[in-house]
Amino acid sequence: MSNLALWSRPAWDTDRWLRDFFGPASADWVKSATSGFNPAAEILKEGDDAVVRLELPGIDVEKDVNVEVDKGRLVIHGEHRDEHAEEEHGRTLREIRYGSFRRSFQLPAHVTGEAIAASYDAGVLTVRVTGAYAGAQPQRIAITK
C-alpha cells in the first residue's frame, strides 16, 4: 500500500461541465489542470524512499519548472514552451506551442520539504522523497473482549 498517490485528470471535460453549470468564470480554477501539456509520471519505491519521475524533454527546468510542498502535497508545475522554425521554398514556417502543466502527489504526514530533493537529466525530472515509506508496514492492533 502506498502513501504517495498520483493525481490524475478526470475523464470528462471539467472545464466545459463547470462552465455549463456555474457560468463562464467558474472554470478558471481548474484551467491549469485541464489544459495544456500533461507530462507522463511514474512513482517508484526504492527502499524507504519514493521516487517520482516526470518526462519533461526540452524544458528549461531552472526557468520553467517549480517543485513545491503545499498543504501536504508534492506539487510540480510549470510551463512547456516549444518553438520550431522550418524554411521551405524561401518561406519560413514558425510554430510555437506552449502550455502549463501541474502534477500533484499526496505526501505522508511525516514528510517535510527537507526530505525532498529534485534533479534533472536527459529530459527526466527526478524527485526523491526520502523516508516516504518509512513505517509504512501495517501494524496489527490487538482486539480486546
N, C-alpha and C positions, 0 to 999 in steps of 0.2 A: 504494500500500500504506500502510495507516495504522498508526501506533504506538499509537494510542489505541483501545482495544477496549471495546465496550459489553457489560456483563454482563447476561445475561438469565436469567429463571427457567426451570427445567426444565419440560418439557411434562407431566410426570407429577406426582402428588401426593407430593412428597418427604417431607412430614411423616408421612403415613399409611404410606409404604413403610418409613421408618426405625423408626417405632413398631412396625409388624408384625414387622420383622426383629430389632431390637435391644431392644425393650421401650419402655415409655411415656416414660422420661426421656431417651431418646436423641435425640429430635427437637427438643429445646429450642433447640439452637444454630442451627437453620435457621428457627426460628419467624418472625423478623422478615423473612426473605426470601420466605417462602411465604404470609404472611397480611397482611391489611390493605390499605392503599392503595398502588398502584404507579403513580407518575406517568410520563406519557409523556416520552421524552427523544429528543433528536437531537444529533448531533455534526456540526459544520461546520468546514471548513478555510478560514481567512481569512489568506492569505499563509503565514507560518510558524507562525501561531497556530492552536490548536484551540479551538473554542467549543462548550461543552456547554450546551444549553438544556433545562430541565425545566419542565413545566407544573405550577404549584403555586398554582392560584387559591384565594383565600380563606384562605391560610395566613399566620400571623404569622411571617415568616421570622426575625426577630430573636429570637423566643422559642422557636420550634418546629423550627428547621432548623439543622443543623451541616454545614459543609463542611470536610473534613479531608484531609490526605495521610497515609496509613497503609501502610507497607511497600510503597511504590512504586505505590500505588493512590490515585486521587481517590475519596473516599467522601463521598456526600451522603446524610444520613439525618435523620430527624425524625419528627414526628407530625402527622397531619392530624386536626383536630377540627372538627366541623360540628354546630352546634345550630340547630334550626329549630322555631319555635313558630307554631302556627296556631290561631286561635279560630273556632269554628263552633258555632252554636246554644247559646251560653253555655258551651261546654266548650272547654278548651284542650288541644290535641294538641301535645306536645313530642317531637321526635325528636332523638336525639343519636347521631351516628355518629363513630367515631374509628378510627384505625389507624396503625400505624407503617409507615414506608417506608424503604428503603435501596437506593440505586443505587451501583454501584461501576464504575470505569473504570481500566484498566491505563494507567499513565503510562510514557513513555520513561525510560530510566535517568538521563538527564542533567537531567530536570526536578525542581526542588525546590519547596517550598512558597512561596518568594519569587516564583516565576514565575506564581502563580495569583491571580486576582482574581475576586470574585463581586459581582453586583449583582442587584437585584430590581425589576421594573417590570411593571405591568399583568398580574400573575399568572404571570409567567415569571421563573424564576431563571436567570441567565446566568453561566456560569463560563468565564473566558478563561484558557487555559493558554498563556502566552507562550513561543514558541520550540519548541513540541511537535513541529513538523515540520521544524525546522532540521536540516540534514544528513540528511534522510530520503531523499535521492536515492540510487538504487543505485550502487554503486561497482564497476567492473569490476576483477577480480583476474586478473593475468596467470598463465597456466599454463606452467610450465617443463618441459622434457624432459630 
